Each structure stands twice: as structure tokens, then as C-alpha cells.
Amino acid sequence: MKAVKDAWIEEQYIKIDKKMTPSMGKTTYSIQKTITETSLLFVLSRTIFMFLACLSSTCTC
């Protein structure tokens, strides 16, 4: 999963880098990487929270 994500981010970085100066491309790449990692972390933590809430309640998932 991480390898796929990193490959995708790298691909986006290469696309951006072709359009901009290297320093601008690197900055955009790091911002994109941070946003991607933050959103993935948010989705993961939400999934875990929902799972734990489901386990603690009496509902059958």
C-alpha cells in the first residue's frame, strides 16, 4: 500500500517538476506528500474509531 502511494506521489512530483523549476517542484511535492499522508492517516484513524465503536456497542457489524 505504501509503495503504491509513494509511486503515485513520485509520479505526480515528476509531472510537476517538468513544468516548474526544481525547487518549486520539490516544495509542491513535499506539500502534496504531507496532504496525502495526513488524509490517509485521517481515513485510517476514522476506520479504527468506527471499528472500536462497533465493538464496544451491542450492534452486530
N, C-alpha and C positions, 0 to 999 in steps of 0.2 A: 504494500500500500504506500509506504513512504517513498519507495523507489519510483513508483509511478508518479506520485505527486512531485517529487524532485525533478523528474524528467520533464514533466509538463511545465513546471516553473522555469526550468532551464531553457526549454523551447521558447517560452514567452520572452524570456530575457534576450535570447538570440534575435528574435523578431524585433524587439525594441531597440537593441543595440545597433542593428543595421540602420535604423532611422535616426539615431541620436549620436552624440559624442559618447565615448566610453564612460566618462564619469557620470553623465546624466543617465545612461543606461543602467549602470551599477546601482545608482541611488533608487531608480524606479524598481529595479529588480529586488532590492532589499525591502522596499516598502511593500511590493506585491507579495513577497515571501512572508513577511510579517502578517499581512492581512489574511493570506491563505492559511497560515498556521493558526492564527487566532480564531478564524471561523471554524476550522476543523476541530480545534480544541473545544469550542463552544458547543458544537454539534455533539461531540463525544461526551462532554460533561452532562449535557441535557439528556442524552440517551441513558447514561448511567443513572442519573437522578430519577428519570421516569421508571427505569427498571427497579430501582430500590423502593420507590414509592409504591410500585405494583406489588413487590414482595412484602412490604410492611402492611399493606392493606389486605382486606379479606377477599378482594376480587380475584377471579381466575383469569390469568392472561392467556 
